[in-house]
């Protein structure tokens, strides 16, 4: 189960076997059923989650009580509420399992001490955080620039695996288009 | 001139005097006149810029040729096009001085070798990148959630210094409202 995370760590930074064993020993393997919450809006997010298997979404409720999805994550992705994790303030979003999901989770205090012990881990997360920044910038540029049909085509193109696994009404929410219009686009 | 960056580095990570001297010796102090470009859209961004004095904006041209501003930066802020810097692809945005501006700039190869020599510098940029991620998430949440008047009040509240120094028409562009409506909001 931890092999996937080991591979991911090694994709970006060179670690010895014993370093990886030590680092991995601090993670907890946690299993979530479909619809279980990994994080609840309003709670402080103290964990980073690495998806070993499954699919999750991050969302919040808008002022009218509608769910607004701001991120999906599948195998090999990290997910957390960065602002809540870094600042210790209540999370503005929930994270929910869409499929039965297995994660490796690590809490803030543990990761801080691992950064001290393994500066290379800090390198890994410096790179991962840059990649998250790039991903979120791309997402919002798409939103600000593209019309809904172009948004859909961009999503299908950039994240084809998601479009297979995520329920259609959730894709519609993520793209901020109606499920009816999404259905039309899929038929076109 | 480099004292400002030294203070900023020490705000997040403990460095010795000699470490800071070594690190700072790799930065170039560059001065830009008003309207000079630090980075041109379509070029690969090979630098990170730390603003010592002045004010810059990052913007791109939309399909109709209109300028879309996505970031301002003043003293003590870092600015770059992260995607271009990390991936080596052409930058989707330009960075332009709004005031006469003095920056400390560092290029990608140099910073990569400094990360190896000073893992603490990697710690600093891991933290800075997390903060950038939080800032961009906040900005886009505001866009997706708030109406134009609320966006303006949020901007005035979060970035009061900017509202004093940035020309009104640029604030309007950043908030995606018309200059006329901004003028009405300011009088209200």
Interface residues (C-beta under 8 A of the other chain):
Chain A: X62 X63 X68 X82 X83 X86 X87 X92 X115 X119 X120 X122 X123 X125 X126 X129 X130 X131 X132 X133 X134 X136 X137 X138 X140 X141 X143 X144 X145 X176
Chain B: X62 X63 X68 X70 X82 X83 X86 X87 X92 X115 X119 X120 X122 X123 X125 X126 X129 X130 X131 X132 X133 X134 X136 X137 X138 X140 X141 X143 X144 X145 X176
